[in-house]
Each structure stands twice: as structure tokens, then as C-alpha cells.
Amino acid sequence: MSDFQIAGPERDLVFVDGDLIVLRGPDARRQRIDIALHHMMGEWFLDENAGTDYFGKILGKSRDLTRRAEIRRRILSVPGAVEVQSMQLVLDPRTRALSGTATALDITGAPIDVVVEGIQ
């Protein structure tokens, strides 16, 4: 598995000396997990059920178990991610911003550290 590297909140392509940077293995999976977590349900016109259900299961009046299950579902939806070993999530009740970390395993057994931030 390989992908072009993207970075920043604008998710721009990364160039070094005029060349696109290509990610492979766990780094590519980490990036795909980040993309999956930031893909909101209803955002893609061809399948409005695809994506993360932020308004129904994460940012609304939902329980911690429901939020964790939705984040776990999205991480495991990425090809090559096979297990979520740990997850720490914090929902700020005042700003309704979700942040935290998770550690997933890929098909090679390599850990993938996932940062959940900026979701509100």
C-alpha cells in the first residue's frame, strides 16, 4: 500500500525538492486512518452513509461507549488495520471538541499511533 503524503489542516500534498513524497506501510495506513476519521458521514454524494457519524454518535448527546465504538469502526474500516489496542478520548462539554489518541495494529503487527484532534 502506498499513498502520496498530505499534511496540514488543508491536507495539501507534500513536495520535497519538487518531488511528491510517497508513504508506504504503517505510515500510509496512519494517513488513511486520519482521512477516514475526518470524513464526515453525508459528505460524499455517491454514498451519504459513508464516513464518520459525528452528529449522531460522537458530538451529540451520546455516551462514551458509543463514541469509542464509532472511532473504532472507522479505524478498522481502513484496509490493513486489524486491531485497536488502546483508545483515550476526551470530549470537552463546553466546546464539544473531541480529542485523544488511539493505538492500532496493522497486518504486519506494527503499531499505528493515531491522534484524534480538531473534531468539533
C-alpha positions in Angstrom: 0.0 0.0 0.0 1.3 3.4 -0.9 -0.1 7.0 -0.9 1.1 10.5 -1.6 1.8 12.3 1.7 -0.6 15.1 2.7 -0.1 17.5 5.6 -1.6 20.4 7.4 -5.2 21.3 8.1 -5.7 22.0 4.4 -4.5 18.5 3.6 -2.1 19.7 0.9 0.3 17.4 -1.0 3.9 17.4 0.4 6.7 18.1 -2.0 10.4 18.0 -1.2 12.8 19.4 -3.8 10.0 19.3 -6.3 9.2 15.6 -5.8 6.0 14.2 -4.2 6.6 12.3 -1.0 5.2 8.7 -1.1 4.2 6.9 2.1 4.2 3.1 2.4 3.3 0.6 5.1 2.3 1.8 8.5 2.8 5.5 7.6 0.4 5.1 4.7 -2.1 3.4 7.0 -1.8 6.1 9.6 -2.6 8.7 7.0 -5.6 6.7 5.7 -6.9 6.4 9.3 -6.6 10.1 9.7 -8.5 10.7 6.4 -11.2 8.1 7.5 -11.7 9.9 10.8 -12.1 13.3 9.2 -14.5 12.0 6.5 -17.9 13.1 7.9 -21.0 11.0 7.1 -23.1 12.5 4.4 -20.1 14.3 2.8 -19.7 12.1 -0.2 -22.6 12.4 -2.7 -22.3 8.9 -4.1 -22.8 7.3 -0.6 -24.2 9.5 2.1 -23.9 6.7 4.6 -20.1 6.5 4.2 -18.0 8.3 6.8 -17.9 9.0 10.5 -21.2 9.7 12.2 -20.1 12.8 14.2 -23.5 14.4 14.6 -25.3 11.1 15.5 -22.7 9.2 17.5 -19.9 11.4 18.6 -20.7 15.1 19.1 -24.3 14.8 20.1 -25.8 13.6 23.4 -24.1 10.2 23.1 -22.4 8.0 25.6 -18.6 7.5 25.8 -19.1 3.8 24.7 -20.9 4.9 21.6 -18.2 7.5 20.7 -15.5 4.9 21.2 -17.3 2.3 19.1 -17.7 4.8 16.2 -14.0 5.7 16.3 -13.0 2.0 16.5 -15.3 1.3 13.5 -13.7 4.0 11.4 -10.1 2.9 12.3 -10.9 -0.7 11.4 -12.5 0.3 8.1 -9.0 1.1 6.8 -7.5 -1.8 4.8 -4.6 -3.2 6.8 -5.8 -2.0 10.2 -6.7 -5.2 12.1 -7.0 -4.2 15.8 -7.4 -1.2 18.1 -5.3 -1.9 21.2 -6.0 1.3 23.2 -8.0 4.5 23.0 -8.2 7.6 25.1 -10.8 10.1 24.1 -11.8 13.4 25.8 -14.9 15.3 24.8 -14.9 18.9 26.1 -18.5 19.5 27.1 -18.2 23.3 26.8 -16.8 23.4 23.2 -17.9 19.9 22.2 -14.4 19.3 20.7 -13.2 15.7 20.7 -9.5 14.9 21.1 -7.5 11.9 22.1 -5.2 9.1 21.0 -5.5 5.5 19.9 -3.1 2.7 19.0 -4.0 0.3 16.3 -2.1 -2.7 14.9 -1.7 -3.3 11.2 -1.5 -6.6 9.3 2.3 -6.8 9.9 1.8 -6.3 13.7 3.3 -2.8 13.6 1.7 -0.3 15.9 0.0 2.8 14.4 -0.4 5.7 16.7 -3.5 7.7 15.9 -4.1 11.3 17.0 -7.8 12.4 17.2 -8.0 16.2 17.3 -9.8 19.1 15.9 -13.1 17.4 15.7 -16.0 19.6 16.7 
